[in-house]
Amino acid sequence: MTRALFIIDVQNDFTEGGALGVDGGAAVAAGITRLLTQHRGDYELVVASRDWHSADDDNGGHFAVDTEPDFVDTWPPHCVAGTAGAEYHADLDTSGIDVHIRKGQGVPAYSIFEGTDDAGDSVTEALVARGITEIDVVGLATDYCVRASVLDAVEHGQHVRIFTDLVAGVAAESSAAALAELGHSGAVIAESSVLDEAAQ
């Protein structure tokens, strides 16, 4: 088995009521839990990422401190290390996750490939160690961290699927554009029901 699941940034600050909450975020968390309940055995490796920003600086300009955020390159403070906003959403069952990646520690970071686990190892090292060649991607937000993670996975030579029923984005237009871009990059745009079909 050479398939991995990437769960991108399913955190309180990116779900409804959070600092940068997206509509449908909580439903994505619950949907990923259902996926893991039914299909954990389909994956050799499950990796989850979290933004884990520093509290005492602007994280390399990522946080808008003295100006209004532009919601493109600068953002309100979010997912500050050690706060409730940085924790996984309660509807995401984390018991099936093998590797936890933290990213954005003092710097802007969107892709899961920009982070490390507690031991300082990268996602790339985890993929190589297990011979992963295929990755399914779910999580938040479609038009930012999901997009960046998929593009990097494709760049690393992985065969990538993004499950459109298990992602949610900041805005409809930019999310649609992101999915189109990811499709053109070589990623397969699908729904998680393909796992049920494959099992039949």
C-alpha positions, 0 to 999 in steps of 0.5 A: 500500500503506497497511499497517504491521506493529507488532512490540511489545517482542520483547526478551530480558527479556520472553522465557523466562529474562528479568527478566519473561519470558513463556511462548511469547516465543521462539516469538513471535520466531521466528514474526514472523521467518517472517511477515517472510520470507513477507510483508514485501512486504505492508507499507509500513512495519515498526515495532518498539518496545523498552522502554528504561528508565534504569538510574539511577532508578526510571523514574517509579515503574515500577521497584519499588526499595524495595518488592516489585513489584505486577506491575500498576503496578510491576515488577522492573528490566527492559529497562535501556538498553544491557543484554542484556535490552533487546536484541531476541530473537535469533530476531527477524530485524530486517533488515526493520524500518524504524523502531526505537522506544524507550519508557520512558526515565525514565518508565512507557510501555506503548504504542509511541505513547509512544516515539520513534526515534533522531531523536526522531520519533514513530510517529504521524509515521511513519504519517502520512508514509507514509499508513498506514491499517491496522496489524497488531500482534504481540509482547509482552506481550498484556495490557500493551504489546500491549494499550496499543499496539492501543488507541492505534492504534484511537484514532488512527483506524487499522484494526487487526488483532492476530494471536493466534498471534504474541502472548504474555501475562503471564497467561492470564486477563488476556490473554484479557480484553485480547483481548476488550477490543481486539475491543470497541474495534474491532480485528480479532482474527485469526491471521497465516494471513489473510495466506496466505489473502489471497495465494491 
